[in-house]
């Protein structure tokens, strides 16, 4: 048994040891905190009615960040139905929150240009204030914080669309992550897409589903946007080989090999997940086939953290199958499959 598996076995063994510490418990304080929120699914083209509940089952997302730099974490949550507002809950520093999305200018984004499926905060211009990137089925949006409680939509300034016009290209994105992949001190942006380039509200046909349960590749390619340092971004995903046409539901990053460069994990539906290691020169290498362990090809989410405190980041990936949460234990170790009961 290798060292990583021994550590994992020891971790499991702890479950049989009596724990004399006081139990940790949580109390539902939703109402006391003044959260009044219910997510609504999108209502897509009527042709999809027989499978609408499945197709429209994504989009309930949240992001946390101190957008106004008062030292308290605020929360942003999505709605995914056209005409309904998104919510930005400002932390009132007393255990309660208040929705300031309307005043902040980030509430009314679910319109003819798309509906929200995810949010990510990040300081892409290094001004010390968090900006907000809105992931959409439609056209993604970038909001720059104006330091006065409000955001400005700078999408047209930052991106070029599919016709090289100002604005984001049309797509059906489900996830995004800010990370500095090339070590230039500026946050870049990776976007994971789902479905091909269809307008899901105005379909000519319903031949939009995956072409395989094992290796579906019939969707829009993922995007890596390089931060140019002047408020604009350039799509470099094809040049760097991280633009796989996979049904991506989640993306994550972390320094897996402790070389001080950020690596990239892509969790995919209907196909194997992908792991890209950073070459430390602004490029990546795909090591997916070298990572051992089972993959149900139903990646739903991914996160990084050193769960066993050995100084190496581990990767936790949730899957649709009831007994297939993957945990990568340190460098070069096997991919361990955790039973859902653990």
Secondary structure in CASP SS format (residue, H / E / C, confidence):
PFRMAT SS
TARGET T0000
AUTHOR 0000-0000-0000
METHOD secondary structure of the structure
MODEL  1
X C 1.00
X C 1.00
X H 1.00
X H 1.00
X H 1.00
X H 1.00
X H 1.00
X H 1.00
X H 1.00
X H 1.00
X H 1.00
X H 1.00
X H 1.00
X H 1.00
X H 1.00
X H 1.00
X C 1.00
X C 1.00
X C 1.00
X C 1.00
X C 1.00
X C 1.00
X C 1.00
X C 1.00
X C 1.00
X C 1.00
X C 1.00
X C 1.00
X C 1.00
X C 1.00
X C 1.00
X C 1.00
X C 1.00
X C 1.00
X C 1.00
X C 1.00
X C 1.00
X C 1.00
X C 1.00
X C 1.00
X C 1.00
X C 1.00
X C 1.00
X C 1.00
X C 1.00
X H 1.00
X H 1.00
X H 1.00
X H 1.00
X H 1.00
X H 1.00
X H 1.00
X H 1.00
X H 1.00
X H 1.00
X C 1.00
X C 1.00
X C 1.00
X C 1.00
X C 1.00
X C 1.00
X E 1.00
X E 1.00
X E 1.00
X E 1.00
X C 1.00
X C 1.00
X C 1.00
X C 1.00
X C 1.00
X C 1.00
X C 1.00
X C 1.00
X E 1.00
X E 1.00
X E 1.00
X E 1.00
X C 1.00
X C 1.00
X C 1.00
X C 1.00
X C 1.00
X C 1.00
X C 1.00
X C 1.00
X C 1.00
X E 1.00
X E 1.00
X E 1.00
X E 1.00
X E 1.00
X C 1.00
X C 1.00
X C 1.00
X C 1.00
X C 1.00
X E 1.00
X E 1.00
X E 1.00
X C 1.00
X H 1.00
X H 1.00
X H 1.00
X H 1.00
X C 1.00
X C 1.00
X C 1.00
X C 1.00
X C 1.00
X C 1.00
X E 1.00
X C 1.00
X C 1.00
X E 1.00
X E 1.00
X E 1.00
X E 1.00
X E 1.00
X E 1.00
X E 1.00
X E 1.00
X E 1.00
X C 1.00
X C 1.00
X C 1.00
X C 1.00
X C 1.00
X C 1.00
X C 1.00
X C 1.00
X E 1.00
X E 1.00
X E 1.00
X E 1.00
X E 1.00
X E 1.00
X E 1.00
X E 1.00
X E 1.00
X C 1.00
X E 1.00
X E 1.00
X E 1.00
X E 1.00
X E 1.00
X C 1.00
X C 1.00
X C 1.00
X C 1.00
X C 1.00
X E 1.00
X E 1.00
X E 1.00
X C 1.00
X H 1.00
X H 1.00
X H 1.00
X H 1.00
X C 1.00
X E 1.00
X C 1.00
X C 1.00
X C 1.00
X C 1.00
X C 1.00
X E 1.00
X C 1.00
X C 1.00
X C 1.00
X E 1.00
X E 1.00
X E 1.00
X E 1.00
X E 1.00
X E 1.00
X E 1.00
X E 1.00
X E 1.00
X E 1.00
X C 1.00
X C 1.00
X C 1.00
X C 1.00
X C 1.00
X C 1.00
X C 1.00
X C 1.00
X E 1.00
X E 1.00
X E 1.00
X E 1.00
X E 1.00
X E 1.00
X C 1.00
X C 1.00
X C 1.00
X C 1.00
X C 1.00
X C 1.00
X C 1.00
X C 1.00
X C 1.00
X C 1.00
X C 1.00
X C 1.00
X C 1.00
X C 1.00
X C 1.00
X C 1.00
X C 1.00
X C 1.00
X C 1.00
X C 1.00
X C 1.00
X C 1.00
X C 1.00
X C 1.00
X C 1.00
X C 1.00
X C 1.00
X C 1.00
X C 1.00
X E 1.00
X E 1.00
X E 1.00
X E 1.00
X E 1.00
X C 1.00
X C 1.00
X C 1.00
X C 1.00
X C 1.00
X E 1.00
X E 1.00
X E 1.00
X C 1.00
X H 1.00
X H 1.00
X H 1.00
X H 1.00
X C 1.00
X C 1.00
X C 1.00
X C 1.00
X C 1.00
X C 1.00
X E 1.00
X E 1.00
X E 1.00
X E 1.00
X E 1.00
X E 1.00
X E 1.00
X E 1.00
X C 1.00
X C 1.00
X C 1.00
X C 1.00
X C 1.00
X C 1.00
X C 1.00
X C 1.00
X E 1.00
X E 1.00
X E 1.00
X E 1.00
X E 1.00
X E 1.00
X E 1.00
X C 1.00
X C 1.00
X C 1.00
X C 1.00
X E 1.00
X E 1.00
X E 1.00
X E 1.00
X E 1.00
X C 1.00
X C 1.00
X C 1.00
X C 1.00
X C 1.00
X E 1.00
X E 1.00
X E 1.00
X C 1.00
X H 1.00
X H 1.00
X H 1.00
X C 1.00
X C 1.00
X C 1.00
X C 1.00
X C 1.00
X C 1.00
X C 1.00
X E 1.00
X E 1.00
X E 1.00
X E 1.00
X E 1.00
X E 1.00
X E 1.00
X E 1.00
X C 1.00
X C 1.00
X C 1.00
X C 1.00
X C 1.00
X C 1.00
X C 1.00
X C 1.00
X E 1.00
X E 1.00
X E 1.00
X E 1.00
X E 1.00
X E 1.00
X C 1.00
X C 1.00
X C 1.00
X C 1.00
X C 1.00
X E 1.00
X E 1.00
X E 1.00
X E 1.00
X C 1.00
X C 1.00
X C 1.00
X C 1.00
X C 1.00
X C 1.00
X E 1.00
X E 1.00
X E 1.00
X E 1.00
X C 1.00
X C 1.00
X C 1.00
X C 1.00
END
